[in-house]
């Protein structure tokens, strides 16, 4: 029994240019773009991403505090007005969390 042969996965026949030598223009094989400009673009993109993550985490934290405060307020209220205020605060917290996580559109996109 013979061992299995290595298969490189390319079973296509060679094209008409397979035997032609590959020429160069004699220049260096540079990347074709300005590395300083690329660095600035990547740096700005990373900075925006980090600030976006921090902003999202802070807004979700504020939303959870509002939800907690609304639930505690509604549970400790003795009158229907207290239930309504606590419920409104909790709903505001749910809205801020949902809008921050882009589950629903923000208010500025409603009109």
C-alpha positions, -999 to +999 in steps of 0.1 A: +000+000+000+014+034-009+013+065+013-012+092+004+003+119-018+003+155-008-024+175-025-020+212-029-057+216-039-050+234-072-063+211-100-067+238-127-046+235-159-020+262-163-031+293-183-017+305-216+007+329-197+022+301-175+055+299-194+060+336-198+087+351-175+075+376-150+093+410-155+098+438-132+102+475-138+135+476-119+121+497-090+116+488-055+084+469-045+070+497-023+036+494-007+020+520-030+007+543-003+019+568+022+026+550+055+024+582+075-011+589+062-021+553+069-008+556+104-029+588+110-061+572+096-057+540+117-049+560+148-080+581+144-101+550+137-089+533+168-094+564+189-130+568+177-136+531+184-123+533+220-143+565+227-174+548+212-170+518+235-165+540+266-195+562+257-217+531+252-206+516+285-212+549+304-247+554+288-257+518+296-245+523+332-266+555+335-296+536+321-292+508+347-290+534+375-322+550+362-340+516+359-329+508+395-340+542+408-373+539+391-380+505+404-370+514+439-391+546+437-421+527+424-419+500+451-415+524+480-443+547+468-475+548+487-496+567+462-504+562+425-485+593+416-453+577+431-459+545+410-463+566+379-431+587+386-411+555+394-424+538+363-416+568+341-380+569+355-376+531+348-390+535+313-366+564+306-338+541+317-350+513+294-353+538+265-317+551+271-304+515+272-322+505+240-313+536+221-276+533+232-275+497+220-293+506+188-322+484+195-346+513+187-337+545+169-329+576+189-355+604+193-336+626+167-344+601+140-381+600+148-390+633+131 
